Amino acid sequence: MGANLVIEGLKFMVLGMTTVFLFLMLMIFVLNIISKVVKKYFPPKKLKPILARRGRATTPKTSDDNAVVAAIVASIQEFKKQK
């Protein structure tokens, strides 16, 4: 009786692990196909290089960049005040 329950438990374990393994393999296969389709029909855009050879910006700073820098500096100063 007890050995029969152990064998049944092992059967369910193997069935469950096989099901999970097959599902994961199917998911990887489908994701690879989706990745290839997306790359084919929606190629990544070319980005402009941000830094030149000497580490300087290739484009002049805009007002948005200045606003971001000002916000970062202000938040760092406020954080240091709280310590």
C-alpha positions in Angstrom: 0.0 0.0 0.0 2.7 2.5 1.0 5.0 1.7 -1.9 2.0 2.1 -4.3 1.5 5.7 -3.0 5.2 6.5 -3.5 5.1 5.2 -7.0 2.0 7.2 -7.8 3.7 10.3 -6.3 6.7 9.8 -8.5 4.5 9.4 -11.5 2.8 12.7 -10.8 6.1 14.4 -10.2 7.5 13.2 -13.5 4.3 14.2 -15.3 4.4 17.7 -13.7 8.1 18.3 -14.4 7.7 17.1 -18.0 4.7 19.4 -18.5 6.6 22.4 -17.1 9.7 21.5 -19.2 7.7 21.2 -22.4 5.8 24.5 -21.6 9.1 26.3 -21.1 10.6 24.9 -24.3 7.5 26.0 -26.2 7.7 29.5 -24.6 11.3 29.9 -25.6 10.5 28.8 -29.2 7.6 31.2 -29.5 9.6 34.1 -28.0 12.4 33.5 -30.5 10.0 33.6 -33.4 8.4 36.8 -32.0 11.8 38.3 -31.6 12.8 37.6 -35.2 9.5 39.0 -36.5 9.8 42.2 -34.4 13.4 42.7 -35.6 12.4 42.2 -39.2 9.4 44.6 -39.3 10.5 47.0 -36.6 14.3 47.4 -36.8 16.0 49.4 -34.1 16.7 53.0 -34.9 20.3 54.2 -35.3 21.3 56.4 -32.4 23.6 59.3 -32.7 26.9 59.0 -30.8 26.6 61.1 -27.7 30.3 61.5 -26.9 33.1 62.3 -29.3 36.6 60.8 -29.2 37.7 63.1 -26.4 34.6 62.6 -24.3 32.9 65.8 -25.2 29.4 66.1 -26.4 29.0 66.2 -30.1 25.9 68.5 -29.9 25.6 71.6 -27.8 23.5 71.3 -24.6 19.9 72.2 -25.1 17.7 73.9 -22.5 16.2 70.5 -21.7 19.6 69.2 -20.8 20.3 72.2 -18.6 17.0 71.7 -16.8 17.8 68.0 -16.2 21.2 68.9 -14.8 19.7 71.6 -12.6 17.1 69.2 -11.2 19.8 66.6 -10.5 22.0 69.1 -8.7 19.0 70.4 -6.7 18.0 66.9 -5.6 21.5 66.1 -4.6 21.8 69.2 -2.5 18.5 68.6 -0.8 19.5 65.0 -0.1 22.7 66.2 1.5 20.8 68.7 3.7 18.6 65.8 5.1 21.7 63.9 6.3 
